[in-house]
Amino acid sequence: MSKKRDYLKVQDQEHLYQFAQGLNILASKMEKIAQEEYSPKELKEWFRKELGE
């Protein structure tokens, strides 16, 4: 039973790490866009394209 718990903890850590990496990528792209001073419409279009919505 404890092996299963340890595995879930490791799996959770990996998911958190992947999520954190995704947030870092998103934050750096947002910062780059802000520095380039896109209009709100251009930002909306960029997010749609990047997030696939």
mmCIF entry with sequence, helices, sheets and N, C-alpha, C, O atoms, coordinates in Angstrom:
data_MODEL
# 
_entry.id   MODEL 
# 
_entity.id                         1 
_entity.type                       polymer 
_entity.pdbx_number_of_molecules   1 
# 
_entity_poly.entity_id                      1 
_entity_poly.type                           'polypeptide(L)' 
_entity_poly.nstd_linkage                   no 
_entity_poly.nstd_monomer                   no 
_entity_poly.pdbx_seq_one_letter_code       MSKKRDYLKVQDQEHLYQFAQGLNILASKMEKIAQEEYSPKELKEWFRKELGE 
_entity_poly.pdbx_seq_one_letter_code_can   MSKKRDYLKVQDQEHLYQFAQGLNILASKMEKIAQEEYSPKELKEWFRKELGE 
_entity_poly.pdbx_strand_id                 A 
# 
loop_
_entity_poly_seq.entity_id 
_entity_poly_seq.num 
_entity_poly_seq.mon_id 
_entity_poly_seq.hetero 
1 1  MET n 
1 2  SER n 
1 3  LYS n 
1 4  LYS n 
1 5  ARG n 
1 6  ASP n 
1 7  TYR n 
1 8  LEU n 
1 9  LYS n 
1 10 VAL n 
1 11 GLN n 
1 12 ASP n 
1 13 GLN n 
1 14 GLU n 
1 15 HIS n 
1 16 LEU n 
1 17 TYR n 
1 18 GLN n 
1 19 PHE n 
1 20 ALA n 
1 21 GLN n 
1 22 GLY n 
1 23 LEU n 
1 24 ASN n 
1 25 ILE n 
1 26 LEU n 
1 27 ALA n 
1 28 SER n 
1 29 LYS n 
1 30 MET n 
1 31 GLU n 
1 32 LYS n 
1 33 ILE n 
1 34 ALA n 
1 35 GLN n 
1 36 GLU n 
1 37 GLU n 
1 38 TYR n 
1 39 SER n 
1 40 PRO n 
1 41 LYS n 
1 42 GLU n 
1 43 LEU n 
1 44 LYS n 
1 45 GLU n 
1 46 TRP n 
1 47 PHE n 
1 48 ARG n 
1 49 LYS n 
1 50 GLU n 
1 51 LEU n 
1 52 GLY n 
1 53 GLU n 
# 
_struct_asym.id          A 
_struct_asym.entity_id   1 
# 
loop_
_struct_conf.conf_type_id 
_struct_conf.id 
_struct_conf.pdbx_PDB_helix_id 
_struct_conf.beg_label_comp_id 
_struct_conf.beg_label_asym_id 
_struct_conf.beg_label_seq_id 
_struct_conf.pdbx_beg_PDB_ins_code 
_struct_conf.end_label_comp_id 
_struct_conf.end_label_asym_id 
_struct_conf.end_label_seq_id 
_struct_conf.pdbx_end_PDB_ins_code 
_struct_conf.beg_auth_comp_id 
_struct_conf.beg_auth_asym_id 
_struct_conf.beg_auth_seq_id 
_struct_conf.end_auth_comp_id 
_struct_conf.end_auth_asym_id 
_struct_conf.end_auth_seq_id 
_struct_conf.pdbx_PDB_helix_class 
_struct_conf.details 
_struct_conf.pdbx_PDB_helix_length 
HELX_P HELX_P1 AA1 SER A 2  ? GLU A 36 ? SER A 2  GLU A 36 1 ? 35 
HELX_P HELX_P2 AA2 PRO A 40 ? LEU A 51 ? PRO A 40 LEU A 51 1 ? 12 
# 
_struct_conf_type.id          HELX_P 
_struct_conf_type.criteria    ? 
_struct_conf_type.reference   ? 
# 
loop_
_atom_site.group_PDB 
_atom_site.id 
_atom_site.type_symbol 
_atom_site.label_atom_id 
_atom_site.label_alt_id 
_atom_site.label_comp_id 
_atom_site.label_asym_id 
_atom_site.label_entity_id 
_atom_site.label_seq_id 
_atom_site.pdbx_PDB_ins_code 
_atom_site.Cartn_x 
_atom_site.Cartn_y 
_atom_site.Cartn_z 
_atom_site.occupancy 
_atom_site.B_iso_or_equiv 
_atom_site.pdbx_formal_charge 
_atom_site.auth_seq_id 
_atom_site.auth_comp_id 
_atom_site.auth_asym_id 
_atom_site.auth_atom_id 
_atom_site.pdbx_PDB_model_num 
ATOM 1   N N  . MET A 1 1  ? 0.821   -1.199 0.000   1.00 0.00 ? 1  MET A N  1 
ATOM 2   C CA . MET A 1 1  ? 0.000   0.000  0.000   1.00 0.00 ? 1  MET A CA 1 
ATOM 3   C C  . MET A 1 1  ? 0.866   1.264  0.000   1.00 0.00 ? 1  MET A C  1 
ATOM 4   O O  . MET A 1 1  ? 0.562   2.222  -0.711  1.00 0.00 ? 1  MET A O  1 
ATOM 5   N N  . SER A 1 2  ? 1.925   1.270  0.782   1.00 0.00 ? 2  SER A N  1 
ATOM 6   C CA . SER A 1 2  ? 2.757   2.473  0.842   1.00 0.00 ? 2  SER A CA 1 
ATOM 7   C C  . SER A 1 2  ? 3.478   2.714  -0.486  1.00 0.00 ? 2  SER A C  1 
ATOM 8   O O  . SER A 1 2  ? 3.741   3.862  -0.844  1.00 0.00 ? 2  SER A O  1 
ATOM 9   N N  . LYS A 1 3  ? 3.803   1.637  -1.223  1.00 0.00 ? 3  LYS A N  1 
ATOM 10  C CA . LYS A 1 3  ? 4.443   1.822  -2.527  1.00 0.00 ? 3  LYS A CA 1 
ATOM 11  C C  . LYS A 1 3  ? 3.513   2.576  -3.472  1.00 0.00 ? 3  LYS A C  1 
ATOM 12  O O  . LYS A 1 3  ? 3.957   3.427  -4.242  1.00 0.00 ? 3  LYS A O  1 
ATOM 13  N N  . LYS A 1 4  ? 2.228   2.260  -3.409  1.00 0.00 ? 4  LYS A N  1 
ATOM 14  C CA . LYS A 1 4  ? 1.260   2.950  -4.255  1.00 0.00 ? 4  LYS A CA 1 
ATOM 15  C C  . LYS A 1 4  ? 1.209   4.431  -3.884  1.00 0.00 ? 4  LYS A C  1 
ATOM 16  O O  . LYS A 1 4  ? 1.175   5.288  -4.767  1.00 0.00 ? 4  LYS A O  1 
ATOM 17  N N  . ARG A 1 5  ? 1.203   4.733  -2.605  1.00 0.00 ? 5  ARG A N  1 
ATOM 18  C CA . ARG A 1 5  ? 1.192   6.135  -2.157  1.00 0.00 ? 5  ARG A CA 1 
ATOM 19  C C  . ARG A 1 5  ? 2.433   6.862  -2.634  1.00 0.00 ? 5  ARG A C  1 
ATOM 20  O O  . ARG A 1 5  ? 2.347   7.996  -3.105  1.00 0.00 ? 5  ARG A O  1 
ATOM 21  N N  . ASP A 1 6  ? 3.603   6.213  -2.516  1.00 0.00 ? 6  ASP A N  1 
ATOM 22  C CA . ASP A 1 6  ? 4.847   6.836  -2.964  1.00 0.00 ? 6  ASP A CA 1 
ATOM 23  C C  . ASP A 1 6  ? 4.797   7.113  -4.457  1.00 0.00 ? 6  ASP A C  1 
ATOM 24  O O  . ASP A 1 6  ? 5.244   8.168  -4.908  1.00 0.00 ? 6  ASP A O  1 
ATOM 25  N N  . TYR A 1 7  ? 4.259   6.178  -5.226  1.00 0.00 ? 7  TYR A N  1 
ATOM 26  C CA . TYR A 1 7  ? 4.150   6.365  -6.671  1.00 0.00 ? 7  TYR A CA 1 
ATOM 27  C C  . TYR A 1 7  ? 3.254   7.556  -6.991  1.00 0.00 ? 7  TYR A C  1 
ATOM 28  O O  . TYR A 1 7  ? 3.581   8.363  -7.861  1.00 0.00 ? 7  TYR A O  1 
ATOM 29  N N  . LEU A 1 8  ? 2.129   7.670  -6.294  1.00 0.00 ? 8  LEU A N  1 
ATOM 30  C CA . LEU A 1 8  ? 1.224   8.788  -6.554  1.00 0.00 ? 8  LEU A CA 1 
ATOM 31  C C  . LEU A 1 8  ? 1.893   10.111 -6.215  1.00 0.00 ? 8  LEU A C  1 
ATOM 32  O O  . LEU A 1 8  ? 1.700   11.110 -6.908  1.00 0.00 ? 8  LEU A O  1 
ATOM 33  N N  . LYS A 1 9  ? 2.678   10.113 -5.147  1.00 0.00 ? 9  LYS A N  1 
ATOM 34  C CA . LYS A 1 9  ? 3.381   11.343 -4.788  1.00 0.00 ? 9  LYS A CA 1 
ATOM 35  C C  . LYS A 1 9  ? 4.361   11.737 -5.895  1.00 0.00 ? 9  LYS A C  1 
ATOM 36  O O  . LYS A 1 9  ? 4.451   12.910 -6.260  1.00 0.00 ? 9  LYS A O  1 
ATOM 37  N N  . VAL A 1 10 ? 5.091   10.761 -6.425  1.00 0.00 ? 10 VAL A N  1 
ATOM 38  C CA . VAL A 1 10 ? 6.043   11.032 -7.499  1.00 0.00 ? 10 VAL A CA 1 
ATOM 39  C C  . VAL A 1 10 ? 5.295   11.516 -8.742  1.00 0.00 ? 10 VAL A C  1 
ATOM 40  O O  . VAL A 1 10 ? 5.716   12.468 -9.398  1.00 0.00 ? 10 VAL A O  1 
ATOM 41  N N  . GLN A 1 11 ? 4.182   10.851 -9.056  1.00 0.00 ? 11 GLN A N  1 
ATOM 42  C CA . GLN A 1 11 ? 3.396   11.250 -10.224 1.00 0.00 ? 11 GLN A CA 1 
ATOM 43  C C  . GLN A 1 11 ? 2.850   12.659 -10.037 1.00 0.00 ? 11 GLN A C  1 
ATOM 44  O O  . GLN A 1 11 ? 2.865   13.451 -10.979 1.00 0.00 ? 11 GLN A O  1 
ATOM 45  N N  . ASP A 1 12 ? 2.371   12.986 -8.845  1.00 0.00 ? 12 ASP A N  1 
ATOM 46  C CA . ASP A 1 12 ? 1.877   14.333 -8.575  1.00 0.00 ? 12 ASP A CA 1 
ATOM 47  C C  . ASP A 1 12 ? 2.990   15.363 -8.732  1.00 0.00 ? 12 ASP A C  1 
ATOM 48  O O  . ASP A 1 12 ? 2.770   16.446 -9.275  1.00 0.00 ? 12 ASP A O  1 
ATOM 49  N N  . GLN A 1 13 ? 4.174   15.025 -8.260  1.00 0.00 ? 13 GLN A N  1 
ATOM 50  C CA . GLN A 1 13 ? 5.305   15.950 -8.391  1.00 0.00 ? 13 GLN A CA 1 
ATOM 51  C C  . GLN A 1 13 ? 5.622   16.201 -9.859  1.00 0.00 ? 13 GLN A C  1 
ATOM 52  O O  . GLN A 1 13 ? 5.910   17.333 -10.248 1.00 0.00 ? 13 GLN A O  1 
ATOM 53  N N  . GLU A 1 14 ? 5.571   15.149 -10.678 1.00 0.00 ? 14 GLU A N  1 
ATOM 54  C CA . GLU A 1 14 ? 5.849   15.307 -12.102 1.00 0.00 ? 14 GLU A CA 1 
ATOM 55  C C  . GLU A 1 14 ? 4.794   16.189 -12.770 1.00 0.00 ? 14 GLU A C  1 
ATOM 56  O O  . GLU A 1 14 ? 5.122   17.031 -13.606 1.00 0.00 ? 14 GLU A O  1 
ATOM 57  N N  . HIS A 1 15 ? 3.520   15.991 -12.395 1.00 0.00 ? 15 HIS A N  1 
ATOM 58  C CA . HIS A 1 15 ? 2.461   16.819 -12.967 1.00 0.00 ? 15 HIS A CA 1 
ATOM 59  C C  . HIS A 1 15 ? 2.613   18.272 -12.546 1.00 0.00 ? 15 HIS A C  1 
ATOM 60  O O  . HIS A 1 15 ? 2.426   19.178 -13.359 1.00 0.00 ? 15 HIS A O  1 
ATOM 61  N N  . LEU A 1 16 ? 2.950   18.502 -11.285 1.00 0.00 ? 16 LEU A N  1 
ATOM 62  C CA . LEU A 1 16 ? 3.160   19.873 -10.816 1.00 0.00 ? 16 LEU A CA 1 
ATOM 63  C C  . LEU A 1 16 ? 4.330   20.522 -11.550 1.00 0.00 ? 16 LEU A C  1 
ATOM 64  O O  . LEU A 1 16 ? 4.272   21.699 -11.907 1.00 0.00 ? 16 LEU A O  1 
ATOM 65  N N  . TYR A 1 17 ? 5.382   19.754 -11.770 1.00 0.00 ? 17 TYR A N  1 
ATOM 66  C CA . TYR A 1 17 ? 6.546   20.282 -12.479 1.00 0.00 ? 17 TYR A CA 1 
ATOM 67  C C  . TYR A 1 17 ? 6.180   20.650 -13.915 1.00 0.00 ? 17 TYR A C  1 
ATOM 68  O O  . TYR A 1 17 ? 6.570   21.711 -14.403 1.00 0.00 ? 17 TYR A O  1 
ATOM 69  N N  . GLN A 1 18 ? 5.432   19.776 -14.595 1.00 0.00 ? 18 GLN A N  1 
ATOM 70  C CA . GLN A 1 18 ? 5.004   20.063 -15.966 1.00 0.00 ? 18 GLN A CA 1 
ATOM 71  C C  . GLN A 1 18 ? 4.098   21.286 -16.010 1.00 0.00 ? 18 GLN A C  1 
ATOM 72  O O  . GLN A 1 18 ? 4.212   22.113 -16.915 1.00 0.00 ? 18 GLN A O  1 
ATOM 73  N N  . PHE A 1 19 ? 3.200   21.403 -15.036 1.00 0.00 ? 19 PHE A N  1 
ATOM 74  C CA . PHE A 1 19 ? 2.302   22.551 -14.960 1.00 0.00 ? 19 PHE A CA 1 
ATOM 75  C C  . PHE A 1 19 ? 3.106   23.836 -14.749 1.00 0.00 ? 19 PHE A C  1 
ATOM 76  O O  . PHE A 1 19 ? 2.843   24.856 -15.387 1.00 0.00 ? 19 PHE A O  1 
ATOM 77  N N  . ALA A 1 20 ? 4.085   23.773 -13.849 1.00 0.00 ? 20 ALA A N  1 
ATOM 78  C CA . ALA A 1 20 ? 4.922   24.939 -13.578 1.00 0.00 ? 20 ALA A CA 1 
ATOM 79  C C  . ALA A 1 20 ? 5.701   25.349 -14.820 1.00 0.00 ? 20 ALA A C  1 
ATOM 80  O O  . ALA A 1 20 ? 5.845   26.539 -15.098 1.00 0.00 ? 20 ALA A O  1 
ATOM 81  N N  . GLN A 1 21 ? 6.208   24.365 -15.574 1.00 0.00 ? 21 GLN A N  1 
ATOM 82  C CA . GLN A 1 21 ? 6.918   24.684 -16.817 1.00 0.00 ? 21 GLN A CA 1 
ATOM 83  C C  . GLN A 1 21 ? 5.988   25.386 -17.800 1.00 0.00 ? 21 GLN A C  1 
ATOM 84  O O  . GLN A 1 21 ? 6.380   26.355 -18.451 1.00 0.00 ? 21 GLN A O  1 
ATOM 85  N N  . GLY A 1 22 ? 4.755   24.893 -17.907 1.00 0.00 ? 22 GLY A N  1 
ATOM 86  C CA . GLY A 1 22 ? 3.778   25.511 -18.796 1.00 0.00 ? 22 GLY A CA 1 
ATOM 87  C C  . GLY A 1 22 ? 3.480   26.941 -18.389 1.00 0.00 ? 22 GLY A C  1 
ATOM 88  O O  . GLY A 1 22 ? 3.367   27.824 -19.240 1.00 0.00 ? 22 GLY A O  1 
ATOM 89  N N  . LEU A 1 23 ? 3.353   27.173 -17.078 1.00 0.00 ? 23 LEU A N  1 
ATOM 90  C CA . LEU A 1 23 ? 3.106   28.538 -16.595 1.00 0.00 ? 23 LEU A CA 1 
ATOM 91  C C  . LEU A 1 23 ? 4.284   29.450 -16.908 1.00 0.00 ? 23 LEU A C  1 
ATOM 92  O O  . LEU A 1 23 ? 4.091   30.607 -17.282 1.00 0.00 ? 23 LEU A O  1 
ATOM 93  N N  . ASN A 1 24 ? 5.494   28.942 -16.758 1.00 0.00 ? 24 ASN A N  1 
ATOM 94  C CA . ASN A 1 24 ? 6.676   29.752 -17.069 1.00 0.00 ? 24 ASN A CA 1 
ATOM 95  C C  . ASN A 1 24 ? 6.725   30.125 -18.543 1.00 0.00 ? 24 ASN A C  1 
ATOM 96  O O  . ASN A 1 24 ? 7.056   31.259 -18.889 1.00 0.00 ? 24 ASN A O  1 
ATOM 97  N N  . ILE A 1 25 ? 6.400   29.182 -19.406 1.00 0.00 ? 25 ILE A N  1 
ATOM 98  C CA . ILE A 1 25 ? 6.383   29.453 -20.849 1.00 0.00 ? 25 ILE A CA 1 
ATOM 99  C C  . ILE A 1 25 ? 5.332   30.512 -21.168 1.00 0.00 ? 25 ILE A C  1 
ATOM 100 O O  . ILE A 1 25 ? 5.587   31.461 -21.909 1.00 0.00 ? 25 ILE A O  1 
ATOM 101 N N  . LEU A 1 26 ? 4.136   30.327 -20.587 1.00 0.00 ? 26 LEU A N  1 
ATOM 102 C CA . LEU A 1 26 ? 3.061   31.286 -20.819 1.00 0.00 ? 26 LEU A CA 1 
ATOM 103 C C  . LEU A 1 26 ? 3.440   32.679 -20.314 1.00 0.00 ? 26 LEU A C  1 
ATOM 104 O O  . LEU A 1 26 ? 3.209   33.676 -21.000 1.00 0.00 ? 26 LEU A O  1 
ATOM 105 N N  . ALA A 1 27 ? 4.018   32.745 -19.123 1.00 0.00 ? 27 ALA A N  1 
ATOM 106 C CA . ALA A 1 27 ? 4.407   34.039 -18.560 1.00 0.00 ? 27 ALA A CA 1 
ATOM 107 C C  . ALA A 1 27 ? 5.466   34.724 -19.425 1.00 0.00 ? 27 ALA A C  1 
ATOM 108 O O  . ALA A 1 27 ? 5.394   35.933 -19.648 1.00 0.00 ? 27 ALA A O  1 
ATOM 109 N N  . SER A 1 28 ? 6.432   33.975 -19.906 1.00 0.00 ? 28 SER A N  1 
ATOM 110 C CA . SER A 1 28 ? 7.476   34.595 -20.727 1.00 0.00 ? 28 SER A CA 1 
ATOM 111 C C  . SER A 1 28 ? 6.916   35.069 -22.064 1.00 0.00 ? 28 SER A C  1 
ATOM 112 O O  . SER A 1 28 ? 7.328   36.111 -22.573 1.00 0.00 ? 28 SER A O  1 
ATOM 113 N N  . LYS A 1 29 ? 5.967   34.301 -22.643 1.00 0.00 ? 29 LYS A N  1 
ATOM 114 C CA . LYS A 1 29 ? 5.347   34.754 -23.893 1.00 0.00 ? 29 LYS A CA 1 
ATOM 115 C C  . LYS A 1 29 ? 4.507   35.999 -23.657 1.00 0.00 ? 29 LYS A C  1 
ATOM 116 O O  . LYS A 1 29 ? 4.508   36.916 -24.479 1.00 0.00 ? 29 LYS A O  1 
ATOM 117 N N  . MET A 1 30 ? 3.790   36.038 -22.538 1.00 0.00 ? 30 MET A N  1 
ATOM 118 C CA . MET A 1 30 ? 2.981   37.216 -22.220 1.00 0.00 ? 30 MET A CA 1 
ATOM 119 C C  . MET A 1 30 ? 3.877   38.441 -22.038 1.00 0.00 ? 30 MET A C  1 
ATOM 120 O O  . MET A 1 30 ? 3.544   39.535 -22.495 1.00 0.00 ? 30 MET A O  1 
ATOM 121 N N  . GLU A 1 31 ? 5.017   38.250 -21.366 1.00 0.00 ? 31 GLU A N  1 
ATOM 122 C CA . GLU A 1 31 ? 5.949   39.359 -21.154 1.00 0.00 ? 31 GLU A CA 1 
ATOM 123 C C  . GLU A 1 31 ? 6.500   39.862 -22.485 1.00 0.00 ? 31 GLU A C  1 
ATOM 124 O O  . GLU A 1 31 ? 6.618   41.068 -22.702 1.00 0.00 ? 31 GLU A O  1 
ATOM 125 N N  . LYS A 1 32 ? 6.834   38.929 -23.371 1.00 0.00 ? 32 LYS A N  1 
ATOM 126 C CA . LYS A 1 32 ? 7.364   39.303 -24.692 1.00 0.00 ? 32 LYS A CA 1 
ATOM 127 C C  . LYS A 1 32 ? 6.318   40.095 -25.475 1.00 0.00 ? 32 LYS A C  1 
ATOM 128 O O  . LYS A 1 32 ? 6.636   41.103 -26.106 1.00 0.00 ? 32 LYS A O  1 
ATOM 129 N N  . ILE A 1 33 ? 5.081   39.637 -25.429 1.00 0.00 ? 33 ILE A N  1 
ATOM 130 C CA . ILE A 1 33 ? 3.999   40.332 -26.132 1.00 0.00 ? 33 ILE A CA 1 
ATOM 131 C C  . ILE A 1 33 ? 3.798   41.728 -25.546 1.00 0.00 ? 33 ILE A C  1 
ATOM 132 O O  . ILE A 1 33 ? 3.621   42.695 -26.288 1.00 0.00 ? 33 ILE A O  1 
ATOM 133 N N  . ALA A 1 34 ? 3.825   41.833 -24.229 1.00 0.00 ? 34 ALA A N  1 
ATOM 134 C CA . ALA A 1 34 ? 3.636   43.130 -23.580 1.00 0.00 ? 34 ALA A CA 1 
ATOM 135 C C  . ALA A 1 34 ? 4.747   44.100 -23.994 1.00 0.00 ? 34 ALA A C  1 
ATOM 136 O O  . ALA A 1 34 ? 4.495   45.290 -24.186 1.00 0.00 ? 34 ALA A O  1 
ATOM 137 N N  . GLN A 1 35 ? 5.945   43.603 -24.127 1.00 0.00 ? 35 GLN A N  1 
ATOM 138 C CA . GLN A 1 35 ? 7.064   44.457 -24.526 1.00 0.00 ? 35 GLN A CA 1 
ATOM 139 C C  . GLN A 1 35 ? 6.918   44.920 -25.973 1.00 0.00 ? 35 GLN A C  1 
ATOM 140 O O  . GLN A 1 35 ? 7.388   45.998 -26.338 1.00 0.00 ? 35 GLN A O  1 
ATOM 141 N N  . GLU A 1 36 ? 6.269   44.104 -26.786 1.00 0.00 ? 36 GLU A N  1 
ATOM 142 C CA . GLU A 1 36 ? 6.089   44.467 -28.191 1.00 0.00 ? 36 GLU A CA 1 
ATOM 143 C C  . GLU A 1 36 ? 4.868   45.359 -28.399 1.00 0.00 ? 36 GLU A C  1 
ATOM 144 O O  . GLU A 1 36 ? 4.619   45.836 -29.507 1.00 0.00 ? 36 GLU A O  1 
ATOM 145 N N  . GLU A 1 37 ? 4.112   45.579 -27.332 1.00 0.00 ? 37 GLU A N  1 
ATOM 146 C CA . GLU A 1 37 ? 2.977   46.500 -27.333 1.00 0.00 ? 37 GLU A CA 1 
ATOM 147 C C  . GLU A 1 37 ? 1.939   46.177 -28.408 1.00 0.00 ? 37 GLU A C  1 
ATOM 148 O O  . GLU A 1 37 ? 1.606   47.020 -29.240 1.00 0.00 ? 37 GLU A O  1 
ATOM 149 N N  . TYR A 1 38 ? 1.445   44.964 -28.376 1.00 0.00 ? 38 TYR A N  1 
ATOM 150 C CA . TYR A 1 38 ? 0.351   44.590 -29.264 1.00 0.00 ? 38 TYR A CA 1 
ATOM 151 C C  . TYR A 1 38 ? -0.947  45.214 -28.778 1.00 0.00 ? 38 TYR A C  1 
ATOM 152 O O  . TYR A 1 38 ? -1.086  45.530 -27.596 1.00 0.00 ? 38 TYR A O  1 
ATOM 153 N N  . SER A 1 39 ? -1.880  45.388 -29.675 1.00 0.00 ? 39 SER A N  1 
ATOM 154 C CA . SER A 1 39 ? -3.195  45.884 -29.290 1.00 0.00 ? 39 SER A CA 1 
ATOM 155 C C  . SER A 1 39 ? -3.978  44.758 -28.612 1.00 0.00 ? 39 SER A C  1 
ATOM 156 O O  . SER A 1 39 ? -3.650  43.588 -28.807 1.00 0.00 ? 39 SER A O  1 
ATOM 157 N N  . PRO A 1 40 ? -5.004  45.083 -27.821 1.00 0.00 ? 40 PRO A N  1 
ATOM 158 C CA . PRO A 1 40 ? -5.816  44.043 -27.178 1.00 0.00 ? 40 PRO A CA 1 
ATOM 159 C C  . PRO A 1 40 ? -6.388  43.036 -28.180 1.00 0.00 ? 40 PRO A C  1 
ATOM 160 O O  . PRO A 1 40 ? -6.469  41.844 -27.887 1.00 0.00 ? 40 PRO A O  1 
ATOM 161 N N  . LYS A 1 41 ? -6.781  43.517 -29.358 1.00 0.00 ? 41 LYS A N  1 
ATOM 162 C CA . LYS A 1 41 ? -7.320  42.608 -30.377 1.00 0.00 ? 41 LYS A CA 1 
ATOM 163 C C  . LYS A 1 41 ? -6.246  41.616 -30.830 1.00 0.00 ? 41 LYS A C  1 
ATOM 164 O O  . LYS A 1 41 ? -6.519  40.426 -30.987 1.00 0.00 ? 41 LYS A O  1 
ATOM 165 N N  . GLU A 1 42 ? -5.028  42.112 -31.036 1.00 0.00 ? 42 GLU A N  1 
ATOM 166 C CA . GLU A 1 42 ? -3.933  41.238 -31.443 1.00 0.00 ? 42 GLU A CA 1 
ATOM 167 C C  . GLU A 1 42 ? -3.597  40.235 -30.349 1.00 0.00 ? 42 GLU A C  1 
ATOM 168 O O  . GLU A 1 42 ? -3.288  39.080 -30.642 1.00 0.00 ? 42 GLU A O  1 
ATOM 169 N N  . LEU A 1 43 ? -3.654  40.666 -29.083 1.00 0.00 ? 43 LEU A N  1 
ATOM 170 C CA . LEU A 1 43 ? -3.405  39.758 -27.966 1.00 0.00 ? 43 LEU A CA 1 
ATOM 171 C C  . LEU A 1 43 ? -4.446  38.648 -27.929 1.00 0.00 ? 43 LEU A C  1 
ATOM 172 O O  . LEU A 1 43 ? -4.118  37.479 -27.727 1.00 0.00 ? 43 LEU A O  1 
ATOM 173 N N  . LYS A 1 44 ? -5.701  39.029 -28.125 1.00 0.00 ? 44 LYS A N  1 
ATOM 174 C CA . LYS A 1 44 ? -6.794  38.053 -28.108 1.00 0.00 ? 44 LYS A CA 1 
ATOM 175 C C  . LYS A 1 44 ? -6.596  37.022 -29.209 1.00 0.00 ? 44 LYS A C  1 
ATOM 176 O O  . LYS A 1 44 ? -6.771  35.826 -28.977 1.00 0.00 ? 44 LYS A O  1 
ATOM 177 N N  . GLU A 1 45 ? -6.240  37.468 -30.389 1.00 0.00 ? 45 GLU A N  1 
ATOM 178 C CA . GLU A 1 45 ? -6.006  36.557 -31.506 1.00 0.00 ? 45 GLU A CA 1 
ATOM 179 C C  . GLU A 1 45 ? -4.819  35.639 -31.233 1.00 0.00 ? 45 GLU A C  1 
ATOM 180 O O  . GLU A 1 45 ? -4.859  34.453 -31.560 1.00 0.00 ? 45 GLU A O  1 
ATOM 181 N N  . TRP A 1 46 ? -3.754  36.192 -30.630 1.00 0.00 ? 46 TRP A N  1 
ATOM 182 C CA . TRP A 1 46 ? -2.579  35.386 -30.312 1.00 0.00 ? 46 TRP A CA 1 
ATOM 183 C C  . TRP A 1 46 ? -2.943  34.285 -29.319 1.00 0.00 ? 46 TRP A C  1 
ATOM 184 O O  . TRP A 1 46 ? -2.551  33.131 -29.498 1.00 0.00 ? 46 TRP A O  1 
ATOM 185 N N  . PHE A 1 47 ? -3.694  34.640 -28.270 1.00 0.00 ? 47 PHE A N  1 
ATOM 186 C CA . PHE A 1 47 ? -4.075  33.643 -27.268 1.00 0.00 ? 47 PHE A CA 1 
ATOM 187 C C  . PHE A 1 47 ? -4.958  32.565 -27.883 1.00 0.00 ? 47 PHE A C  1 
ATOM 188 O O  . PHE A 1 47 ? -4.807  31.387 -27.561 1.00 0.00 ? 47 PHE A O  1 
ATOM 189 N N  . ARG A 1 48 ? -5.863  32.946 -28.751 1.00 0.00 ? 48 ARG A N  1 
ATOM 190 C CA . ARG A 1 48 ? -6.718  31.949 -29.427 1.00 0.00 ? 48 ARG A CA 1 
ATOM 191 C C  . ARG A 1 48 ? -5.856  30.974 -30.213 1.00 0.00 ? 48 ARG A C  1 
ATOM 192 O O  . ARG A 1 48 ? -6.063  29.762 -30.158 1.00 0.00 ? 48 ARG A O  1 
ATOM 193 N N  . LYS A 1 49 ? -4.896  31.510 -30.939 1.00 0.00 ? 49 LYS A N  1 
ATOM 194 C CA . LYS A 1 49 ? -4.024  30.674 -31.759 1.00 0.00 ? 49 LYS A CA 1 
ATOM 195 C C  . LYS A 1 49 ? -3.162  29.755 -30.883 1.00 0.00 ? 49 LYS A C  1 
ATOM 196 O O  . LYS A 1 49 ? -3.042  28.562 -31.161 1.00 0.00 ? 49 LYS A O  1 
ATOM 197 N N  . GLU A 1 50 ? -2.569  30.311 -29.834 1.00 0.00 ? 50 GLU A N  1 
ATOM 198 C CA . GLU A 1 50 ? -1.678  29.548 -28.965 1.00 0.00 ? 50 GLU A CA 1 
ATOM 199 C C  . GLU A 1 50 ? -2.417  28.487 -28.162 1.00 0.00 ? 50 GLU A C  1 
ATOM 200 O O  . GLU A 1 50 ? -1.902  27.385 -27.977 1.00 0.00 ? 50 GLU A O  1 
ATOM 201 N N  . LEU A 1 51 ? -3.605  28.801 -27.686 1.00 0.00 ? 51 LEU A N  1 
ATOM 202 C CA . LEU A 1 51 ? -4.344  27.875 -26.826 1.00 0.00 ? 51 LEU A CA 1 
ATOM 203 C C  . LEU A 1 51 ? -5.295  26.984 -27.618 1.00 0.00 ? 51 LEU A C  1 
ATOM 204 O O  . LEU A 1 51 ? -5.940  26.098 -27.057 1.00 0.00 ? 51 LEU A O  1 
ATOM 205 N N  . GLY A 1 52 ? -5.376  27.221 -28.904 1.00 0.00 ? 52 GLY A N  1 
ATOM 206 C CA . GLY A 1 52 ? -6.188  26.366 -29.753 1.00 0.00 ? 52 GLY A CA 1 
ATOM 207 C C  . GLY A 1 52 ? -7.687  26.496 -29.542 1.00 0.00 ? 52 GLY A C  1 
ATOM 208 O O  . GLY A 1 52 ? -8.425  25.525 -29.703 1.00 0.00 ? 52 GLY A O  1 
ATOM 209 N N  . GLU A 1 53 ? -8.135  27.678 -29.186 1.00 0.00 ? 53 GLU A N  1 
ATOM 210 C CA . GLU A 1 53 ? -9.574  27.895 -28.969 1.00 0.00 ? 53 GLU A CA 1 
ATOM 211 C C  . GLU A 1 53 ? -10.181 28.613 -30.130 1.00 0.00 ? 53 GLU A C  1 
ATOM 212 O O  . GLU A 1 53 ? -11.382 28.884 -30.129 1.00 0.00 ? 53 GLU A O  1 
# 
